[in-house]
């Protein structure tokens, strides 16, 4: 068999669809599945453990998802691991044994607990050595849908993850008759260390999408010949691909729903007339999913374990580590639970049915998304972008040929922009998240920046962006500033005009209401069910830039990777605002351990609490944090292969 045929065969198998990965922007067909005969005896169902004392063993298990046997790391032999049922107000004891050859750990994702119980080696504890046992013990002071996973090496990719359901003391403000966990994940037959090594050598190794003649013709119709030529030239100069949506794709990944491959699918059986609660958990290592149930409305009632005011939608994006609880009211027929990947290179699926003889069609995948100017942090509504670089500055010959190495002190001509000095915001900006040495070197540059018109111009652009989106009053009004550590070959993109990502459903979803009539959940739709508890204004802001060099597969915060960064210091009890600016073209789900991230979605009286927040490419989000948990906490992008660089320690003392 030729190499091409081997590649084609592998890609067909991973999709489970009998069709190769498309290399155009046409919808990927899943219809070759047709109507499926449900074989309930073959479907993998999650096991459950209940009580206050739990014995968990991390060990090896042979699995076969692609026709080849591989060795997985599992908890009590399950992939996913057993569902742990806890009760709010009780104290749980979890004895975790490590039967692996390497140090392991369990992190209780989204659970508010003492720092020494958080399960992050080198921060919370030393890890669980091979052949040893560690006892976790803490009070459960919350309720909802959460999950647990290894925080050691790449074990999360190979199977160490499982759901947590915490049953509340008081009745919840909605009714349902049956309850299912829907845990999404990604599996590869490749060793995750090999995947990482390939990405370091060639960041687009797993991306086979290329623009087609059909795409070219469509662009010419929309932008004209000169606009299309300028757009293509820009991407060529940047040595980046507008089709690079996900680092790792369906070429190597098989997407699972509760441990079931797409060719089989997971099965959830309800009784006629039931209201069904679905607890969606994204336990993938690198995959963001877009979820819908064709023909069935979903009412979102909780996110990241916390109740929200119910909102009816047709589709939602779930970042790695996020959870969403939805209520559905199915008719007397079968439905497909469809979770397609953000890059449309594959999907996971399940069937919700009252009768095993009923069948449901698997829908078509949507068009593969293409990155645009807004995903590069460029507000091009009033500018000719044909000669602009990704930071929104006019491109010079130097920046065109050696992008990312520009002079941070280079004078920029802003005379083309109207300035409004009357709307300046003098909010305090704390850059303590930077490396201390680099921070001290940059103090003079920041002071000078505040004294010139650059701050006024940046402030004007932020106000203009918010006005266009109807987002005036959402979080921070402070200008975007780039510090010295963000300049150099380790950072190939900077967003000076990022949109407020709070009202953006994200690349690949923006046109779904218009194109398909599907309402897509946005963060602005989310309001806390209970009133905001801490209504203090923040005393300071931390501006943290998510940075990297995609070509070299280097990830960092503020241009500094984790190994070279000093901790972020917070004072116990203080109220701070964190502003995340995504200077890359990738979507990053960011997780802060130990405390809640209160997402500023527009209503300060009902701010939703989250533990993981998606930051769209070229955008910014802001959220409030009450630093009420002393200790050392991890703060990182939850994409597994980004985490080694895009991570910080947060010290609360």
Rosetta blueprint (number, residue, H / E / L):
1 X L
2 X L
3 X H
4 X H
5 X H
6 X H
7 X H
8 X H
9 X H
10 X H
11 X H
12 X H
13 X H
14 X H
15 X H
16 X L
17 X L
18 X L
19 X L
20 X L
21 X L
22 X L
23 X L
24 X L
25 X L
26 X L
27 X L
28 X L
29 X L
30 X L
31 X H
32 X H
33 X H
34 X L
35 X E
36 X L
37 X L
38 X L
39 X L
40 X L
41 X L
42 X L
43 X L
44 X L
45 X L
46 X L
47 X L
48 X E
49 X E
50 X E
51 X L
52 X L
53 X E
54 X E
55 X E
56 X E
57 X E
58 X E
59 X E
60 X E
61 X E
62 X E
63 X E
64 X E
65 X L
66 X L
67 X L
68 X L
69 X E
70 X E
71 X E
72 X E
73 X E
74 X E
75 X E
76 X L
77 X L
78 X E
79 X L
80 X L
81 X E
82 X E
83 X E
84 X E
85 X E
86 X E
87 X E
88 X L
89 X L
90 X L
91 X E
92 X E
93 X E
94 X E
95 X E
96 X E
97 X E
98 X E
99 X L
100 X L
101 X L
102 X L
103 X L
104 X E
105 X L
106 X L
107 X E
108 X E
109 X E
110 X L
111 X L
112 X L
113 X L
114 X L
115 X H
116 X H
117 X H
118 X L
119 X L
120 X L
121 X E
122 X L
123 X L
124 X L
125 X E
126 X L
127 X L
128 X E
129 X L
130 X L
131 X L
132 X L
133 X E
134 X E
135 X E
136 X E
137 X E
138 X E
139 X E
140 X L
141 X L
142 X L
143 X L
144 X E
145 X E
146 X E
147 X E
148 X E
149 X E
150 X L
151 X L
152 X L
153 X L
154 X L
155 X L
156 X L
157 X L
158 X L
159 X L
160 X L
161 X E
162 X E
163 X E
164 X E
165 X E
166 X E
167 X E
168 X L
169 X L
170 X L
171 X L
172 X L
173 X L
174 X L
175 X L
176 X L
177 X L
178 X E
179 X E
180 X E
181 X E
182 X E
183 X E
184 X E
185 X E
186 X E
187 X E
188 X E
189 X L
190 X L
191 X L
192 X H
193 X H
194 X H
195 X H
196 X H
197 X H
198 X H
199 X H
200 X H
201 X H
202 X L
203 X L
204 X L
205 X L
206 X L
207 X L
208 X L
209 X L
210 X L
211 X L
212 X L
213 X H
214 X H
215 X H
216 X H
217 X H
218 X H
219 X H
220 X H
221 X H
222 X H
223 X H
224 X H
225 X H
226 X H
227 X H
228 X H
229 X H
230 X H
231 X H
232 X H
233 X H
234 X H
235 X H
236 X H
237 X H
238 X H
239 X L
240 X L
241 X L
242 X L
243 X L
244 X L
245 X L
246 X L
247 X L
248 X L
249 X L
250 X L
251 X L
252 X L
253 X E
254 X E
255 X E
256 X E
257 X E
258 X L
259 X L
260 X E
261 X L
262 X L
263 X L
264 X L
265 X L
266 X E
267 X E
268 X E
269 X E
270 X L
271 X L
272 X L
273 X L
274 X L
275 X L
276 X E
277 X E
278 X E
279 X E
280 X E
281 X E
282 X E
283 X L
284 X L
285 X L
286 X L
287 X L
288 X L
289 X E
290 X E
291 X E
292 X E
293 X E
294 X L
295 X L
296 X L
297 X L
298 X E
299 X E
300 X E
301 X E
302 X E
303 X E
304 X L
305 X L
306 X E
307 X E
308 X E
309 X E
310 X E
311 X E
312 X E
313 X E
314 X L
315 X E
316 X E
317 X E
318 X E
319 X L
320 X L
321 X L
322 X L
323 X E
324 X E
325 X E
326 X E
327 X E
328 X E
329 X L
330 X L
331 X L
332 X L
333 X L
334 X L
335 X E
336 X E
337 X E
338 X E
339 X E
340 X E
341 X E
342 X L
343 X L
344 X L
345 X L
346 X L
347 X E
348 X E
349 X E
350 X E
351 X E
352 X E
353 X E
354 X L
355 X L
356 X L
357 X L
358 X L
359 X L
360 X L
361 X E
362 X L
363 X L
364 X L
365 X L
366 X L
367 X L
368 X L
369 X L
370 X L
371 X L
372 X L
373 X H
374 X H
375 X H
376 X H
377 X L
378 X L
379 X L
380 X L
381 X L
382 X L
383 X L
384 X L
385 X H
386 X H
387 X H
388 X E
389 X L
390 X L
391 X L
392 X L
393 X L
394 X E
395 X L
396 X L
397 X H
398 X H
399 X H
400 X H
401 X H
402 X L
403 X L
404 X L
405 X L
406 X L
407 X L
408 X L
409 X L
410 X L
411 X L
412 X L
413 X L
414 X L
415 X L
416 X L
417 X L
418 X L
419 X L
420 X L
421 X H
422 X H
423 X H
424 X L
425 X L
426 X L
427 X L
428 X L
429 X E
430 X E
431 X L
432 X L
433 X L
434 X L
435 X L
436 X H
437 X H
438 X H
439 X H
440 X H
441 X H
442 X H
443 X H
444 X H
445 X H
446 X H
447 X H
448 X H
449 X H
450 X H
451 X H
452 X L
453 X H
454 X H
455 X H
456 X H
457 X H
458 X H
459 X H
460 X H
461 X H
462 X H
463 X H
464 X H
465 X H
466 X H
467 X H
468 X H
469 X H
470 X L
471 X L
472 X L
473 X L
474 X L
475 X L
476 X L
477 X L
478 X L
479 X L
480 X L
481 X L
482 X L
483 X L
484 X H
485 X H
486 X H
487 X L
488 X L
489 X L
490 X L
491 X L
492 X L
493 X L
494 X L
495 X L
496 X L
497 X L
498 X L
499 X E
500 X E
501 X H
502 X H
503 X H
504 X L
505 X L
506 X L
507 X L
508 X L
509 X L
510 X L
511 X L
512 X H
513 X H
514 X H
515 X H
516 X H
517 X L
518 X L
519 X L
520 X E
521 X L
522 X L
523 X H
524 X H
525 X H
526 X L
527 X L
528 X E
529 X L
530 X L
531 X L
532 X L
533 X L
534 X L
535 X L
536 X L
537 X L
538 X L
539 X L
540 X E
541 X E
542 X E
543 X E
544 X E
545 X E
546 X E
547 X E
548 X E
549 X E
550 X L
551 X L
552 X L
553 X L
554 X E
555 X E
556 X E
557 X E
558 X L
559 X L
560 X E
561 X L
562 X H
563 X H
564 X H
565 X L
566 X L
567 X L
568 X E
569 X E
570 X E
571 X L
572 X L
573 X L
574 X L
575 X E
576 X E
577 X E
578 X E
579 X E
580 X E
581 X E
582 X E
583 X L
584 X L
585 X L
586 X L
587 X L
588 X E
589 X E
590 X E
591 X E
592 X E
593 X L
594 X L
595 X L
596 X L
597 X E
598 X E
599 X E
600 X L
601 X L
602 X L
603 X L
604 X L
605 X L
606 X L
607 X L
608 X E
609 X E
610 X E
611 X L
612 X E
613 X E
614 X E
615 X E
616 X L
617 X L
618 X L
619 X E
620 X E
621 X E
622 X E
623 X E
624 X E
625 X E
626 X E
627 X L
628 X L
629 X L
630 X L
631 X E
632 X E
633 X E
634 X E
635 X E
636 X E
637 X E
638 X L
639 X L
640 X L
641 X L
642 X L
643 X L
644 X L
645 X L
646 X L
647 X E
648 X E
649 X E
650 X E
651 X E
652 X E
653 X L
